[in-house]
């Protein structure tokens, strides 16, 4: 984010220079990164995108969400777009109470079948697949995937 600025703030520049001197050249710690992001976002309209937050391990996800909360508290002009599977919605709502709007997006069964057909068409070993196996794939995967989305169909 800082590299997109006209001029990198001195305290951010200094923090990275200091970390270069550390053994192994490790980067700034989370608390320092949050402070840097607060400084950047408080001075300009900012959009942050975080993809697949659900793939973070639980403890790390909590740290990320809490860090986002700290950033939002310092900057009213910051907007954060997060993607993730439905199970993180409650965690986001709890930790960012009153600061989020959520929207559930689920593929239709036809979308999933179309995607699977396209992927099966790219198979580099087509002889390994018979009609029975292909039929099972096109039946079972969309069925299971659609069941995962049932709880996510009603957005807040």
BABA-213009 format. One line per field, with one value per atom (N, C-alpha, C): x, z, y; residue number from 1; atom name; residue in one letter. Coordinates in steps of 0.02 Angstrom, whole numbers. Example, Ala and Ser with C-alpha at 12.3 -4.5 7.8 and 13.67 -1.06 7.14 Angstrom:
east = 660/615/660/642/684/645
up = 390/390/390/354/357/394
north = -284/-225/-165/-112/-53/2
pos = 1/1/1/2/2/2
site = N/CA/C/N/CA/C
code = a/a/a/s/s/s
# end
This chain:
east = 41/0/43/97/140/174/189/224/180/114/69/61/92/87/138/122/168/235/231/291/278/324/317/331/284/295/360/393/459/459/408/407/401/366/360/426/456/522/573/572/620/608/545/529/556/549/575/651/682/755/782/748/769/764/711/701/752/778/830/893/904/964/957/895/885/913/932/959/907/927/882/838/843/805/730/706/634/595/533/491/463/427/398/347/337/290/219/169/99/80/99/81/108/168/198/162/143/107/40/5/-60/-52/-1/11/25/64/80/16/-24/-86/-135/-136/-178/-155/-90/-63/-80/-73/-87/-161/-202/-274/-309/-281/-314/-305/-259/-246/-275/-306/-333/-386/-430/-480/-444/-460/-423/-471/-456/-493/-443/-459/-416/-456/-423/-455/-417/-454/-424/-463/-429/-461/-449/-500/-497/-476/-507/-492/-506/-553/-569/-511/-462/-405/-352/-360/-315/-331/-281/-291/-329/-373/-416/-382/-327/-293/-267/-239/-214/-272/-327/-385/-411/-412/-433/-386/-322/-273/-283/-298/-310/-373/-427/-490/-482/-449/-438/-395/-347/-305/-346/-390/-435/-479/-502/-543/-504/-442/-400/-390/-381/-372/-436/-493/-558/-573/-551/-562/-525/-469/-429/-447/-482/-497/-569/-607/-677/-683/-630/-632/-604/-592/-565/-622/-619/-667/-629/-652/-618/-665/-641/-679/-647/-685/-658/-698/-664/-699/-682/-729/-719/-781/-774/-831/-879/-941/-993/-977/-937/-927/-891/-858/-823/-868/-928/-972/-986/-1004/-1020/-960/-901/-840/-828/-838/-829/-880/-943/-996/-981/-957/-942/-884/-831/-771/-774/-815/-821/-892/-924/-994/-1010/-1062/-1084/-1042/-989/-944/-944/-987/-987/-1056/-1055/-1113/-1091/-1131/-1109/-1159/-1133/-1172/-1150/-1196/-1179/-1187/-1138/-1140/-1126/-1174/-1166/-1179/-1139/-1151/-1214/-1246/-1303/-1275/-1318/-1297/-1273/-1307/-1286/-1217/-1201/-1135/-1081/-1094/-1045/-1036/-1090/-1085/-1047/-1061/-1025/-951/-933/-862/-830/-864/-837/-828/-877/-870/-809/-800/-742/-677/-673/-612/-601/-654/-648/-626/-648/-627/-554/-522/-450/-407/-438/-402/-348/-287/-230/-226/-263/-266/-338/-370/-442/-459/-411/-424/-433/-412/-418/-490/-532/-600/-649/-696/-750/-815/-867/-931/-962/-952/-982/-949/-883/-847/-865/-866/-883/-954/-1000/-1069/-1073/-1034/-1033/-1005/-952/-922/-974/-1007/-1056/-1119/-1129/-1187/-1169/-1116/-1100/-1071/-1025/-992/-1043/-1084/-1132/-1181/-1201/-1247/-1217/-1155/-1121/-1106/-1086/-1070/-1132/-1187/-1249/-1273/-1262/-1280/-1239/-1176/-1134/-1161/-1193/-1217/-1286/-1321/-1390/-1393/-1348/-1349/-1327/-1301/-1274/-1318/-1377/-1418/-1454/-1461/-1498/-1449/-1431/-1384/-1415/-1373/-1395/-1426
up = 0/0/0/37/41/-25/-64/-127/-177/-168/-212/-195/-141/-120/-157/-161/-193/-157/-91/-50/9/21/78/142/190/254/287/318/348/400/443/495/465/410/376/344/310/279/332/388/442/471/481/509/465/399/354/353/357/359/422/479/542/540/510/507/462/413/370/410/463/505/551/561/605/574/614/590/545/486/438/401/418/382/387/446/453/444/425/414/479/476/536/567/632/669/656/671/658/688/750/782/742/715/675/608/578/514/523/577/591/598/635/644/577/534/468/426/427/388/415/480/510/485/483/461/387/346/274/262/292/277/308/360/392/350/304/264/194/175/108/104/54/42/22/55/45/38/-10/-19/-11/34/45/26/-6/-25/7/41/72/46/10/-21/21/26/58/132/168/240/277/252/284/282/239/235/287/324/380/437/472/533/583/622/668/708/741/782/739/681/637/608/593/566/617/681/734/735/729/730/670/612/552/561/584/593/645/700/752/725/683/653/606/568/524/565/622/665/689/708/730/674/614/557/544/546/535/589/650/704/692/658/646/580/536/471/450/447/426/351/315/242/213/255/232/221/166/150/139/169/164/133/82/47/64/95/116/84/58/33/80/84/125/123/146/149/205/200/246/321/341/413/448/411/445/455/426/432/505/546/616/653/638/670/649/585/561/594/598/627/701/736/808/819/782/794/763/711/678/683/740/751/727/686/662/607/588/537/472/467/406/375/312/275/239/244/212/158/110/54/37/32/15/-60/-90/-161/-169/-196/-207/-280/-307/-376/-380/-438/-448/-466/-464/-483/-555/-599/-669/-677/-634/-636/-619/-568/-546/-599/-628/-681/-741/-760/-816/-802/-741/-722/-725/-696/-696/-767/-811/-881/-914/-902/-931/-905/-840/-811/-836/-840/-866/-939/-976/-1046/-1054/-1001/-1003/-979/-961/-934/-983/-959/-1001/-1010/-971/-978/-985/-1041/-1049/-1046/-1060/-1057/-986/-937/-867/-842/-879/-859/-902/-869/-907/-895/-931/-926/-857/-824/-757/-707/-707/-661/-675/-738/-756/-732/-741/-718/-643/-606/-533/-512/-546/-531/-543/-600/-617/-574/-539/-495/-423/-397/-325/-306/-345/-326/-325/-377/-373/-315/-300/-246/-179/-166/-104/-98/-153/-152/-139/-170/-160/-88/-56/14/59/42/81/79/24/16/45/65/88/145/193/250/232/174/156/106/92/40/61/126/148/174/132/155/208/247/300/270
north = -59/0/62/59/118/133/80/91/128/127/162/236/256/326/369/432/479/480/480/480/433/387/340/378/375/410/389/437/426/370/367/316/246/239/174/156/202/191/170/205/191/121/102/36/-20/-13/-65/-65/-8/-5/-37/-25/-55/-131/-157/-229/-263/-227/-255/-271/-233/-243/-304/-327/-384/-447/-495/-558/-591/-608/-639/-589/-526/-474/-483/-502/-514/-448/-455/-397/-370/-314/-285/-334/-327/-367/-342/-383/-367/-300/-287/-224/-165/-172/-118/-110/-166/-164/-130/-147/-115/-40/-19/53/87/53/81/87/35/37/89/98/151/219/229/293/306/255/263/273/231/234/294/322/380/443/443/503/501/445/440/386/392/341/277/222/160/101/58/-5/-61/-107/-166/-228/-275/-338/-396/-439/-498/-558/-600/-658/-720/-762/-828/-823/-778/-772/-837/-876/-941/-989/-978/-1023/-1009/-954/-941/-988/-1010/-1050/-1007/-1036/-999/-944/-959/-910/-852/-868/-816/-775/-807/-772/-721/-739/-693/-633/-646/-590/-544/-574/-533/-491/-522/-485/-430/-445/-394/-337/-353/-302/-258/-289/-250/-203/-227/-186/-125/-135/-79/-28/-53/-8/32/-2/32/84/71/118/184/182/242/277/241/270/257/310/303/299/312/310/246/197/133/83/48/-4/-69/-122/-186/-237/-270/-323/-389/-434/-499/-554/-605/-664/-723/-769/-829/-872/-932/-977/-955/-978/-953/-959/-1008/-1018/-961/-916/-861/-800/-802/-744/-726/-774/-761/-731/-757/-731/-658/-643/-575/-528/-551/-509/-496/-547/-540/-491/-499/-459/-389/-382/-317/-290/-303/-286/-215/-211/-146/-116/-149/-121/-159/-211/-251/-258/-270/-291/-355/-407/-469/-488/-524/-547/-618/-663/-732/-742/-772/-788/-862/-898/-969/-987/-1031/-1052/-1096/-1094/-1139/-1208/-1257/-1325/-1325/-1287/-1282/-1251/-1200/-1169/-1221/-1260/-1311/-1364/-1387/-1438/-1411/-1349/-1318/-1313/-1295/-1290/-1360/-1409/-1477/-1504/-1492/-1514/-1482/-1418/-1384/-1414/-1427/-1457/-1528/-1567/-1635/-1634/-1584/-1577/-1562/-1536/-1520/-1578/-1634/-1691/-1714/-1718/-1738/-1814/-1851/-1924/-1945/-1929/-1944/-2018/-2062/-2134/-2159/-2120/-2140/-2132/-2098/-2083/-2123/-2156/-2189/-2151/-2168/-2132/-2138/-2195/-2205/-2157/-2154/-2110/-2037/-2018/-1949/-1933/-1980/-1970/-1960/-2000/-1993/-1925/-1904/-1838/-1783/-1786/-1734/-1736/-1791/-1796/-1779/-1810/-1804/-1736/-1710/-1647/-1590/-1580/-1525/-1534/-1596/-1609/-1588/-1608/-1592/-1518/-1487/-1416/-1374/-1391/-1354/-1361/-1418/-1427/-1381/-1368/-1323/-1252/-1233/-1165/-1153/-1205/-1196/-1146/-1150/-1104/-1034/-1024/-959/-922/-946/-916/-852/-839/-780/-727/-678/-627/-583/-553/-508/-446
pos = 1/1/1/2/2/2/3/3/3/4/4/4/5/5/5/6/6/6/7/7/7/8/8/8/9/9/9/10/10/10/11/11/11/12/12/12/13/13/13/14/14/14/15/15/15/16/16/16/17/17/17/18/18/18/19/19/19/20/20/20/21/21/21/22/22/22/23/23/23/24/24/24/25/25/25/26/26/26/27/27/27/28/28/28/29/29/29/30/30/30/31/31/31/32/32/32/33/33/33/34/34/34/35/35/35/36/36/36/37/37/37/38/38/38/39/39/39/40/40/40/41/41/41/42/42/42/43/43/43/44/44/44/45/45/45/46/46/46/47/47/47/48/48/48/49/49/49/50/50/50/51/51/51/52/52/52/53/53/53/54/54/54/55/55/55/56/56/56/57/57/57/58/58/58/59/59/59/60/60/60/61/61/61/62/62/62/63/63/63/64/64/64/65/65/65/66/66/66/67/67/67/68/68/68/69/69/69/70/70/70/71/71/71/72/72/72/73/73/73/74/74/74/75/75/75/76/76/76/77/77/77/78/78/78/79/79/79/80/80/80/81/81/81/82/82/82/83/83/83/84/84/84/85/85/85/86/86/86/87/87/87/88/88/88/89/89/89/90/90/90/91/91/91/92/92/92/93/93/93/94/94/94/95/95/95/96/96/96/97/97/97/98/98/98/99/99/99/100/100/100/101/101/101/102/102/102/103/103/103/104/104/104/105/105/105/106/106/106/107/107/107/108/108/108/109/109/109/110/110/110/111/111/111/112/112/112/113/113/113/114/114/114/115/115/115/116/116/116/117/117/117/118/118/118/119/119/119/120/120/120/121/121/121/122/122/122/123/123/123/124/124/124/125/125/125/126/126/126/127/127/127/128/128/128/129/129/129/130/130/130/131/131/131/132/132/132/133/133/133/134/134/134/135/135/135/136/136/136/137/137/137/138/138/138/139/139/139/140/140/140/141/141/141/142/142/142/143/143/143/144/144/144/145/145/145/146/146/146/147/147/147/148/148/148/149/149/149/150/150/150/151/151/151/152/152/152/153/153/153/154/154/154/155/155/155/156/156/156
site = N/CA/C/N/CA/C/N/CA/C/N/CA/C/N/CA/C/N/CA/C/N/CA/C/N/CA/C/N/CA/C/N/CA/C/N/CA/C/N/CA/C/N/CA/C/N/CA/C/N/CA/C/N/CA/C/N/CA/C/N/CA/C/N/CA/C/N/CA/C/N/CA/C/N/CA/C/N/CA/C/N/CA/C/N/CA/C/N/CA/C/N/CA/C/N/CA/C/N/CA/C/N/CA/C/N/CA/C/N/CA/C/N/CA/C/N/CA/C/N/CA/C/N/CA/C/N/CA/C/N/CA/C/N/CA/C/N/CA/C/N/CA/C/N/CA/C/N/CA/C/N/CA/C/N/CA/C/N/CA/C/N/CA/C/N/CA/C/N/CA/C/N/CA/C/N/CA/C/N/CA/C/N/CA/C/N/CA/C/N/CA/C/N/CA/C/N/CA/C/N/CA/C/N/CA/C/N/CA/C/N/CA/C/N/CA/C/N/CA/C/N/CA/C/N/CA/C/N/CA/C/N/CA/C/N/CA/C/N/CA/C/N/CA/C/N/CA/C/N/CA/C/N/CA/C/N/CA/C/N/CA/C/N/CA/C/N/CA/C/N/CA/C/N/CA/C/N/CA/C/N/CA/C/N/CA/C/N/CA/C/N/CA/C/N/CA/C/N/CA/C/N/CA/C/N/CA/C/N/CA/C/N/CA/C/N/CA/C/N/CA/C/N/CA/C/N/CA/C/N/CA/C/N/CA/C/N/CA/C/N/CA/C/N/CA/C/N/CA/C/N/CA/C/N/CA/C/N/CA/C/N/CA/C/N/CA/C/N/CA/C/N/CA/C/N/CA/C/N/CA/C/N/CA/C/N/CA/C/N/CA/C/N/CA/C/N/CA/C/N/CA/C/N/CA/C/N/CA/C/N/CA/C/N/CA/C/N/CA/C/N/CA/C/N/CA/C/N/CA/C/N/CA/C/N/CA/C/N/CA/C/N/CA/C/N/CA/C/N/CA/C/N/CA/C/N/CA/C/N/CA/C/N/CA/C/N/CA/C/N/CA/C/N/CA/C/N/CA/C/N/CA/C/N/CA/C/N/CA/C/N/CA/C/N/CA/C/N/CA/C/N/CA/C/N/CA/C/N/CA/C/N/CA/C/N/CA/C/N/CA/C/N/CA/C/N/CA/C/N/CA/C/N/CA/C/N/CA/C/N/CA/C/N/CA/C
code = x/x/x/x/x/x/x/x/x/x/x/x/x/x/x/x/x/x/x/x/x/x/x/x/x/x/x/x/x/x/x/x/x/x/x/x/x/x/x/x/x/x/x/x/x/x/x/x/x/x/x/x/x/x/x/x/x/x/x/x/x/x/x/x/x/x/x/x/x/x/x/x/x/x/x/x/x/x/x/x/x/x/x/x/x/x/x/x/x/x/x/x/x/x/x/x/x/x/x/x/x/x/x/x/x/x/x/x/x/x/x/x/x/x/x/x/x/x/x/x/x/x/x/x/x/x/x/x/x/x/x/x/x/x/x/x/x/x/x/x/x/x/x/x/x/x/x/x/x/x/x/x/x/x/x/x/x/x/x/x/x/x/x/x/x/x/x/x/x/x/x/x/x/x/x/x/x/x/x/x/x/x/x/x/x/x/x/x/x/x/x/x/x/x/x/x/x/x/x/x/x/x/x/x/x/x/x/x/x/x/x/x/x/x/x/x/x/x/x/x/x/x/x/x/x/x/x/x/x/x/x/x/x/x/x/x/x/x/x/x/x/x/x/x/x/x/x/x/x/x/x/x/x/x/x/x/x/x/x/x/x/x/x/x/x/x/x/x/x/x/x/x/x/x/x/x/x/x/x/x/x/x/x/x/x/x/x/x/x/x/x/x/x/x/x/x/x/x/x/x/x/x/x/x/x/x/x/x/x/x/x/x/x/x/x/x/x/x/x/x/x/x/x/x/x/x/x/x/x/x/x/x/x/x/x/x/x/x/x/x/x/x/x/x/x/x/x/x/x/x/x/x/x/x/x/x/x/x/x/x/x/x/x/x/x/x/x/x/x/x/x/x/x/x/x/x/x/x/x/x/x/x/x/x/x/x/x/x/x/x/x/x/x/x/x/x/x/x/x/x/x/x/x/x/x/x/x/x/x/x/x/x/x/x/x/x/x/x/x/x/x/x/x/x/x/x/x/x/x/x/x/x/x/x/x/x/x/x/x/x/x/x/x/x/x/x/x/x/x/x/x/x/x/x/x/x/x/x/x/x/x/x/x/x/x/x/x/x
# end
